[in-house]
Amino acid sequence: MGLILAIDIGGTNSRFAAFQVRSESSLVMKEKVWIPSTDAESFEHLLELLKESDFQYLPQDFDMAVIAVAGPVVGGNYCHPTNLKWAVDISKGPSVYGFKKASLINDFVAQAYACRTPAVVECKVLQQGTFSPQGTVGVLGAGTGLGHCALVPVPSVGFVPVPSEAGHITFPFETAEELDFCAFVKDRIGISYCYGDEVLTGKGLNHLHLYLTGEDLKPYEVAKKMADGGLTLDWYRKFTARCCRNYALSVLATGGLYISGGILAKNPFVVEHPDFMEEFRRSSSMVEVLSRIPVFLNDNQDSGLYGSALFGALAM
C-alpha cells in the first residue's frame, strides 16, 4: 500500500519509524530512531534533528506521515504537547514540513490503535479475564504525562478511538493521609486540584517520595529505590491500580485494559505484584465485572509507532 512515517512525540523522547504497509494487517518496521524531545526548540527543529540523524529517509519519501503527540489535538491539525514548550501545527498543509500527506493524532490514540497490531503480541498478562472481541478496549499509561484512550467497537465501521484527557481529572484519593499528600502537592506546585499527571508520572514519583520520606530525588532515582520495595512503592502501586480500575469501569473495557507508558515498561514490578490486581478488583459493587476484564502490561515502547502506522494504513 505504501510507505508511512510514524512519529510519536512524548514529553521525554520523540520516536520516528518508517513502515512498509502492504495491508492493514501487514505493518513492517523498516527503520527507527529516537531523539530527545527537549533537544528540539520547535517541531521544525525536531525534523532538522531527524535529518541530521542516521535515519535514511526524508519526509518527502513517504506516502503519509502520522504524528502522534502527547496532548489534546485541536481541529485535527494543532496540538501543544502538555510537557513541551512548542506546538505542532499542520493547519497550513503537510507540505510546510515536506510531507505529501499528514495526520495529527493524540499519542494515546496511537497507543489504542497499537492494541490491534503486532506491538501487543508479547504483552504480559496480569489478569486473564474473559476477552470480548467486540468489547471496548481501554489503554492508559504513565510517563512524562498520564495518557488514556478507548477503542469503541462500531458495527460496519470497526473500532473508533475516543481520546481522553483523564490524566487531568481529580485524582481518586480516599483516606485522610492520602488527602494530606494531595494538599502537599497542591501547595508545592500551586495547582487548584490534584490530578493523575501530577501523581503517577515521573514528577509524581518525585512528589510522592518526598512526601513519604523527605528525600527529594529525581524520578529515576525513586524508581531505583522502589525496586527494593518500601512505602513509596506501596503507595504508587495502589494509586496506579486505582486509576486503572476507574478507567476500566468508565469505558467498560471488556475488550481488555492495556497498561503502557515508560514508567511501568521500565518498572514492571509495580503491576506484577499480587497487591496490584487485588487493589484493581477492590470494589463493593463491581468486583465480578472487574474480575472478568482482561488486563495486560504493554512494555513495548515502540507501540505508539505501530499504532500511528495502523492509523495511517487505515487512512490511506
TORKOL-4160 file (C-alpha; in steps of 0.2 Angstrom, whole numbers, padded with zeros to 4 digits, m for minus):
316
<pt num="1" X="0000" Y="0000" Z="0000"/>
<pt num="2" X="0014" Y="0012" Z="0003"/>
<pt num="3" X="0027" Y="0019" Z="0015"/>
<pt num="4" X="0022" Y="0028" Z="0031"/>
<pt num="5" X="0032" Y="0039" Z="0043"/>
<pt num="6" X="0026" Y="0036" Z="0061"/>
<pt num="7" X="0031" Y="0050" Z="0073"/>
<pt num="8" X="0027" Y="0048" Z="0092"/>
<pt num="9" X="0031" Y="0064" Z="0101"/>
<pt num="10" X="0032" Y="0062" Z="0120"/>
<pt num="11" X="0037" Y="0074" Z="0134"/>
<pt num="12" X="0054" Y="0065" Z="0135"/>
<pt num="13" X="0058" Y="0056" Z="0118"/>
<pt num="14" X="0052" Y="0058" Z="0101"/>
<pt num="15" X="0052" Y="0042" Z="0091"/>
<pt num="16" X="0052" Y="0040" Z="0072"/>
<pt num="17" X="0049" Y="0025" Z="0061"/>
<pt num="18" X="0047" Y="0020" Z="0043"/>
<pt num="19" X="0034" Y="0007" Z="0040"/>
<pt num="20" X="0031" Y="m0003" Z="0024"/>
<pt num="21" X="0012" Y="m0006" Z="0023"/>
<pt num="22" X="0006" Y="m0020" Z="0012"/>
<pt num="23" X="m0011" Y="m0021" Z="0021"/>
<pt num="24" X="m0019" Y="m0016" Z="0037"/>
<pt num="25" X="m0013" Y="m0032" Z="0044"/>
<pt num="26" X="0004" Y="m0031" Z="0037"/>
<pt num="27" X="0015" Y="m0017" Z="0045"/>
<pt num="28" X="0034" Y="m0019" Z="0043"/>
<pt num="29" X="0045" Y="m0008" Z="0053"/>
<pt num="30" X="0060" Y="m0004" Z="0041"/>
<pt num="31" X="0070" Y="0008" Z="0052"/>
<pt num="32" X="0068" Y="0018" Z="0068"/>
<pt num="33" X="0077" Y="0032" Z="0078"/>
<pt num="34" X="0074" Y="0041" Z="0095"/>
<pt num="35" X="0078" Y="0059" Z="0098"/>
<pt num="36" X="0076" Y="0068" Z="0115"/>
<pt num="37" X="0061" Y="0079" Z="0113"/>
<pt num="38" X="0069" Y="0093" Z="0124"/>
<pt num="39" X="0084" Y="0094" Z="0112"/>
<pt num="40" X="0072" Y="0102" Z="0099"/>
<pt num="41" X="0066" Y="0120" Z="0100"/>
<pt num="42" X="0051" Y="0118" Z="0089"/>
<pt num="43" X="0043" Y="0104" Z="0078"/>
<pt num="44" X="0053" Y="0111" Z="0063"/>
<pt num="45" X="0069" Y="0109" Z="0073"/>
<pt num="46" X="0064" Y="0092" Z="0078"/>
<pt num="47" X="0063" Y="0087" Z="0059"/>
<pt num="48" X="0080" Y="0095" Z="0056"/>
<pt num="49" X="0087" Y="0084" Z="0070"/>
<pt num="50" X="0079" Y="0069" Z="0062"/>
<pt num="51" X="0088" Y="0074" Z="0045"/>
<pt num="52" X="0105" Y="0075" Z="0055"/>
<pt num="53" X="0102" Y="0058" Z="0062"/>
<pt num="54" X="0106" Y="0041" Z="0055"/>
<pt num="55" X="0088" Y="0040" Z="0049"/>
<pt num="56" X="0090" Y="0036" Z="0030"/>
<pt num="57" X="0073" Y="0043" Z="0024"/>
<pt num="58" X="0067" Y="0061" Z="0021"/>
<pt num="59" X="0049" Y="0067" Z="0024"/>
<pt num="60" X="0045" Y="0068" Z="0005"/>
<pt num="61" X="0050" Y="0049" Z="0004"/>
<pt num="62" X="0033" Y="0044" Z="0012"/>
<pt num="63" X="0016" Y="0042" Z="0006"/>
<pt num="64" X="0009" Y="0048" Z="0023"/>
<pt num="65" X="0015" Y="0054" Z="0039"/>
<pt num="66" X="0006" Y="0051" Z="0056"/>
<pt num="67" X="0011" Y="0062" Z="0070"/>
<pt num="68" X="0006" Y="0057" Z="0087"/>
<pt num="69" X="0008" Y="0070" Z="0101"/>
<pt num="70" X="0006" Y="0070" Z="0120"/>
<pt num="71" X="m0008" Y="0082" Z="0122"/>
<pt num="72" X="m0026" Y="0087" Z="0116"/>
<pt num="73" X="m0027" Y="0089" Z="0097"/>
<pt num="74" X="m0037" Y="0104" Z="0091"/>
<pt num="75" X="m0047" Y="0103" Z="0075"/>
<pt num="76" X="m0037" Y="0088" Z="0069"/>
<pt num="77" X="m0022" Y="0099" Z="0065"/>
<pt num="78" X="m0015" Y="0108" Z="0080"/>
<pt num="79" X="m0008" Y="0101" Z="0097"/>
<pt num="80" X="0003" Y="0109" Z="0110"/>
<pt num="81" X="0011" Y="0095" Z="0119"/>
<pt num="82" X="0007" Y="0095" Z="0138"/>
<pt num="83" X="0025" Y="0094" Z="0143"/>
<pt num="84" X="0034" Y="0103" Z="0129"/>
<pt num="85" X="0037" Y="0122" Z="0125"/>
<pt num="86" X="0032" Y="0121" Z="0107"/>
<pt num="87" X="0017" Y="0115" Z="0097"/>
<pt num="88" X="0014" Y="0105" Z="0081"/>
<pt num="89" X="0003" Y="0114" Z="0068"/>
<pt num="90" X="m0001" Y="0106" Z="0051"/>
<pt num="91" X="m0016" Y="0118" Z="0048"/>
<pt num="92" X="m0007" Y="0126" Z="0033"/>
<pt num="93" X="m0005" Y="0109" Z="0025"/>
<pt num="94" X="0008" Y="0095" Z="0027"/>
<pt num="95" X="0019" Y="0102" Z="0013"/>
<pt num="96" X="0025" Y="0115" Z="0025"/>
<pt num="97" X="0036" Y="0101" Z="0033"/>
<pt num="98" X="0039" Y="0092" Z="0017"/>
<pt num="99" X="0025" Y="0079" Z="0019"/>
<pt num="100" X="0014" Y="0073" Z="0005"/>
<pt num="101" X="0000" Y="0069" Z="0017"/>
<pt num="102" X="m0001" Y="0070" Z="0036"/>
<pt num="103" X="m0012" Y="0067" Z="0050"/>
<pt num="104" X="m0011" Y="0073" Z="0068"/>
<pt num="105" X="m0017" Y="0062" Z="0082"/>
<pt num="106" X="m0016" Y="0061" Z="0101"/>
<pt num="107" X="m0002" Y="0049" Z="0107"/>
<pt num="108" X="m0014" Y="0038" Z="0116"/>
<pt num="109" X="m0025" Y="0037" Z="0101"/>
<pt num="110" X="m0009" Y="0029" Z="0094"/>
<pt num="111" X="m0007" Y="0018" Z="0109"/>
<pt num="112" X="m0025" Y="0012" Z="0107"/>
<pt num="113" X="m0023" Y="0008" Z="0089"/>
<pt num="114" X="m0007" Y="m0002" Z="0093"/>
<pt num="115" X="m0018" Y="m0014" Z="0103"/>
<pt num="116" X="m0023" Y="m0020" Z="0085"/>
<pt num="117" X="m0005" Y="m0023" Z="0079"/>
<pt num="118" X="0009" Y="m0035" Z="0082"/>
<pt num="119" X="0015" Y="m0022" Z="0096"/>
<pt num="120" X="0005" Y="m0031" Z="0109"/>
<pt num="121" X="0008" Y="m0049" Z="0104"/>
<pt num="122" X="0020" Y="m0051" Z="0119"/>
<pt num="123" X="0011" Y="m0041" Z="0132"/>
<pt num="124" X="0012" Y="m0048" Z="0149"/>
<pt num="125" X="m0005" Y="m0055" Z="0156"/>
<pt num="126" X="m0009" Y="m0048" Z="0173"/>
<pt num="127" X="m0027" Y="m0055" Z="0173"/>
<pt num="128" X="m0033" Y="m0067" Z="0160"/>
<pt num="129" X="m0052" Y="m0062" Z="0162"/>
<pt num="130" X="m0064" Y="m0066" Z="0149"/>
<pt num="131" X="m0060" Y="m0057" Z="0132"/>
<pt num="132" X="m0074" Y="m0050" Z="0122"/>
<pt num="133" X="m0068" Y="m0047" Z="0103"/>
<pt num="134" X="m0082" Y="m0034" Z="0101"/>
<pt num="135" X="m0079" Y="m0026" Z="0118"/>
<pt num="136" X="m0071" Y="m0009" Z="0121"/>
<pt num="137" X="m0053" Y="m0008" Z="0123"/>
<pt num="138" X="m0045" Y="0004" Z="0137"/>
<pt num="139" X="m0027" Y="0010" Z="0136"/>
<pt num="140" X="m0018" Y="0020" Z="0149"/>
<pt num="141" X="m0001" Y="0023" Z="0154"/>
<pt num="142" X="0011" Y="0035" Z="0164"/>
<pt num="143" X="0027" Y="0043" Z="0158"/>
<pt num="144" X="0031" Y="0061" Z="0157"/>
<pt num="145" X="0012" Y="0063" Z="0157"/>
<pt num="146" X="m0003" Y="0051" Z="0161"/>
<pt num="147" X="m0012" Y="0046" Z="0145"/>
<pt num="148" X="m0029" Y="0037" Z="0141"/>
<pt num="149" X="m0039" Y="0032" Z="0126"/>
<pt num="150" X="m0053" Y="0019" Z="0122"/>
<pt num="151" X="m0056" Y="0010" Z="0106"/>
<pt num="152" X="m0075" Y="0008" Z="0104"/>
<pt num="153" X="m0082" Y="m0006" Z="0093"/>
<pt num="154" X="m0094" Y="0002" Z="0080"/>
<pt num="155" X="m0104" Y="m0011" Z="0068"/>
<pt num="156" X="m0099" Y="m0010" Z="0050"/>
<pt num="157" X="m0085" Y="0003" Z="0054"/>
<pt num="158" X="m0073" Y="m0006" Z="0066"/>
<pt num="159" X="m0065" Y="0002" Z="0081"/>
<pt num="160" X="m0067" Y="0021" Z="0084"/>
<pt num="161" X="m0054" Y="0029" Z="0096"/>
<pt num="162" X="m0061" Y="0040" Z="0110"/>
<pt num="163" X="m0047" Y="0052" Z="0115"/>
<pt num="164" X="m0046" Y="0057" Z="0133"/>
<pt num="165" X="m0038" Y="0069" Z="0145"/>
<pt num="166" X="m0042" Y="0059" Z="0160"/>
<pt num="167" X="m0025" Y="0062" Z="0167"/>
<pt num="168" X="m0031" Y="0079" Z="0172"/>
<pt num="169" X="m0047" Y="0074" Z="0181"/>
<pt num="170" X="m0047" Y="0075" Z="0200"/>
<pt num="171" X="m0037" Y="0060" Z="0207"/>
<pt num="172" X="m0046" Y="0047" Z="0217"/>
<pt num="173" X="m0038" Y="0049" Z="0235"/>
<pt num="174" X="m0048" Y="0040" Z="0248"/>
<pt num="175" X="m0040" Y="0041" Z="0265"/>
<pt num="176" X="m0036" Y="0056" Z="0276"/>
<pt num="177" X="m0017" Y="0053" Z="0274"/>
<pt num="178" X="m0019" Y="0052" Z="0255"/>
<pt num="179" X="m0028" Y="0069" Z="0256"/>
<pt num="180" X="m0014" Y="0076" Z="0266"/>
<pt num="181" X="m0002" Y="0071" Z="0252"/>
<pt num="182" X="m0014" Y="0079" Z="0240"/>
<pt num="183" X="m0013" Y="0096" Z="0250"/>
<pt num="184" X="0006" Y="0094" Z="0250"/>
<pt num="185" X="0006" Y="0093" Z="0231"/>
<pt num="186" X="m0006" Y="0107" Z="0228"/>
<pt num="187" X="0005" Y="0118" Z="0240"/>
<pt num="188" X="0021" Y="0113" Z="0232"/>
<pt num="189" X="0017" Y="0117" Z="0214"/>
<pt num="190" X="0002" Y="0129" Z="0216"/>
<pt num="191" X="m0012" Y="0119" Z="0207"/>
<pt num="192" X="m0030" Y="0120" Z="0210"/>
<pt num="193" X="m0033" Y="0102" Z="0212"/>
<pt num="194" X="m0023" Y="0085" Z="0211"/>
<pt num="195" X="m0024" Y="0075" Z="0195"/>
<pt num="196" X="m0015" Y="0060" Z="0189"/>
<pt num="197" X="m0002" Y="0070" Z="0178"/>
<pt num="198" X="0005" Y="0076" Z="0195"/>
<pt num="199" X="0003" Y="0059" Z="0204"/>
<pt num="200" X="0008" Y="0044" Z="0193"/>
<pt num="201" X="0020" Y="0052" Z="0181"/>
<pt num="202" X="0039" Y="0055" Z="0184"/>
<pt num="203" X="0036" Y="0071" Z="0193"/>
<pt num="204" X="0023" Y="0062" Z="0203"/>
<pt num="205" X="0036" Y="0049" Z="0209"/>
<pt num="206" X="0046" Y="0064" Z="0215"/>
<pt num="207" X="0032" Y="0072" Z="0224"/>
<pt num="208" X="0027" Y="0055" Z="0232"/>
<pt num="209" X="0044" Y="0050" Z="0238"/>
<pt num="210" X="0047" Y="0067" Z="0245"/>
<pt num="211" X="0031" Y="0067" Z="0255"/>
<pt num="212" X="0034" Y="0050" Z="0262"/>
<pt num="213" X="0052" Y="0050" Z="0265"/>
<pt num="214" X="0059" Y="0068" Z="0265"/>
<pt num="215" X="0071" Y="0063" Z="0251"/>
<pt num="216" X="0070" Y="0075" Z="0235"/>
<pt num="217" X="0076" Y="0063" Z="0222"/>
<pt num="218" X="0075" Y="0063" Z="0203"/>
<pt num="219" X="0061" Y="0051" Z="0196"/>
<pt num="220" X="0074" Y="0038" Z="0190"/>
<pt num="221" X="0082" Y="0038" Z="0207"/>
<pt num="222" X="0065" Y="0035" Z="0215"/>
<pt num="223" X="0061" Y="0021" Z="0203"/>
<pt num="224" X="0078" Y="0013" Z="0208"/>
<pt num="225" X="0073" Y="0013" Z="0226"/>
<pt num="226" X="0056" Y="0006" Z="0223"/>
<pt num="227" X="0064" Y="m0009" Z="0215"/>
<pt num="228" X="0069" Y="m0014" Z="0233"/>
<pt num="229" X="0051" Y="m0011" Z="0240"/>
<pt num="230" X="0046" Y="0001" Z="0253"/>
<pt num="231" X="0032" Y="0013" Z="0256"/>
<pt num="232" X="0034" Y="0024" Z="0240"/>
<pt num="233" X="0031" Y="0008" Z="0230"/>
<pt num="234" X="0016" Y="0003" Z="0241"/>
<pt num="235" X="0008" Y="0019" Z="0238"/>
<pt num="236" X="0012" Y="0021" Z="0220"/>
<pt num="237" X="0006" Y="0003" Z="0216"/>
<pt num="238" X="m0010" Y="0007" Z="0225"/>
<pt num="239" X="m0013" Y="0023" Z="0216"/>
<pt num="240" X="m0009" Y="0015" Z="0199"/>
<pt num="241" X="m0021" Y="0001" Z="0202"/>
<pt num="242" X="m0035" Y="0013" Z="0207"/>
<pt num="243" X="m0033" Y="0023" Z="0191"/>
<pt num="244" X="m0033" Y="0008" Z="0181"/>
<pt num="245" X="m0049" Y="0002" Z="0190"/>
<pt num="246" X="m0058" Y="0018" Z="0187"/>
<pt num="247" X="m0054" Y="0019" Z="0169"/>
<pt num="248" X="m0058" Y="0001" Z="0166"/>
<pt num="249" X="m0075" Y="0004" Z="0173"/>
<pt num="250" X="m0078" Y="0021" Z="0165"/>
<pt num="251" X="m0076" Y="0013" Z="0147"/>
<pt num="252" X="m0081" Y="m0005" Z="0152"/>
<pt num="253" X="m0065" Y="m0012" Z="0145"/>
<pt num="254" X="m0072" Y="m0030" Z="0141"/>
<pt num="255" X="m0060" Y="m0030" Z="0126"/>
<pt num="256" X="m0045" Y="m0028" Z="0138"/>
<pt num="257" X="m0036" Y="m0015" Z="0148"/>
<pt num="258" X="m0019" Y="m0012" Z="0142"/>
<pt num="259" X="m0007" Y="m0003" Z="0153"/>
<pt num="260" X="0008" Y="0006" Z="0145"/>
<pt num="261" X="0020" Y="0020" Z="0147"/>
<pt num="262" X="0038" Y="0022" Z="0151"/>
<pt num="263" X="0037" Y="0021" Z="0170"/>
<pt num="264" X="0029" Y="0003" Z="0170"/>
<pt num="265" X="0038" Y="m0003" Z="0155"/>
<pt num="266" X="0054" Y="0000" Z="0165"/>
<pt num="267" X="0047" Y="m0005" Z="0182"/>
<pt num="268" X="0035" Y="m0019" Z="0179"/>
<pt num="269" X="0037" Y="m0025" Z="0197"/>
<pt num="270" X="0024" Y="m0011" Z="0201"/>
<pt num="271" X="0010" Y="m0021" Z="0192"/>
<pt num="272" X="0016" Y="m0038" Z="0193"/>
<pt num="273" X="0014" Y="m0040" Z="0212"/>
<pt num="274" X="m0002" Y="m0048" Z="0218"/>
<pt num="275" X="m0007" Y="m0032" Z="0228"/>
<pt num="276" X="m0009" Y="m0023" Z="0211"/>
<pt num="277" X="m0023" Y="m0034" Z="0205"/>
<pt num="278" X="m0030" Y="m0035" Z="0222"/>
<pt num="279" X="m0032" Y="m0016" Z="0223"/>
<pt num="280" X="m0039" Y="m0016" Z="0205"/>
<pt num="281" X="m0053" Y="m0028" Z="0209"/>
<pt num="282" X="m0057" Y="m0020" Z="0226"/>
<pt num="283" X="m0075" Y="m0014" Z="0224"/>
<pt num="284" X="m0090" Y="m0017" Z="0234"/>
<pt num="285" X="m0101" Y="m0016" Z="0219"/>
<pt num="286" X="m0091" Y="m0021" Z="0203"/>
<pt num="287" X="m0079" Y="m0035" Z="0209"/>
<pt num="288" X="m0087" Y="m0048" Z="0197"/>
<pt num="289" X="m0086" Y="m0036" Z="0182"/>
<pt num="290" X="m0068" Y="m0031" Z="0186"/>
<pt num="291" X="m0063" Y="m0049" Z="0188"/>
<pt num="292" X="m0069" Y="m0053" Z="0170"/>
<pt num="293" X="m0059" Y="m0038" Z="0162"/>
<pt num="294" X="m0043" Y="m0045" Z="0154"/>
<pt num="295" X="m0028" Y="m0034" Z="0160"/>
<pt num="296" X="m0011" Y="m0033" Z="0151"/>
<pt num="297" X="0005" Y="m0024" Z="0153"/>
<pt num="298" X="0011" Y="m0017" Z="0136"/>
<pt num="299" X="0030" Y="m0014" Z="0139"/>
<pt num="300" X="0034" Y="m0012" Z="0120"/>
<pt num="301" X="0040" Y="0006" Z="0119"/>
<pt num="302" X="0038" Y="0006" Z="0100"/>
<pt num="303" X="0019" Y="0003" Z="0102"/>
<pt num="304" X="0015" Y="0021" Z="0098"/>
<pt num="305" X="0024" Y="0020" Z="0082"/>
<pt num="306" X="0014" Y="0004" Z="0077"/>
<pt num="307" X="m0002" Y="0012" Z="0082"/>
<pt num="308" X="0002" Y="0028" Z="0071"/>
<pt num="309" X="0006" Y="0017" Z="0057"/>
<pt num="310" X="m0010" Y="0007" Z="0058"/>
<pt num="311" X="m0020" Y="0024" Z="0059"/>
<pt num="312" X="m0010" Y="0029" Z="0043"/>
<pt num="313" X="m0014" Y="0012" Z="0034"/>
<pt num="314" X="m0032" Y="0014" Z="0038"/>
<pt num="315" X="m0032" Y="0032" Z="0031"/>
<pt num="316" X="m0023" Y="0029" Z="0015"/>
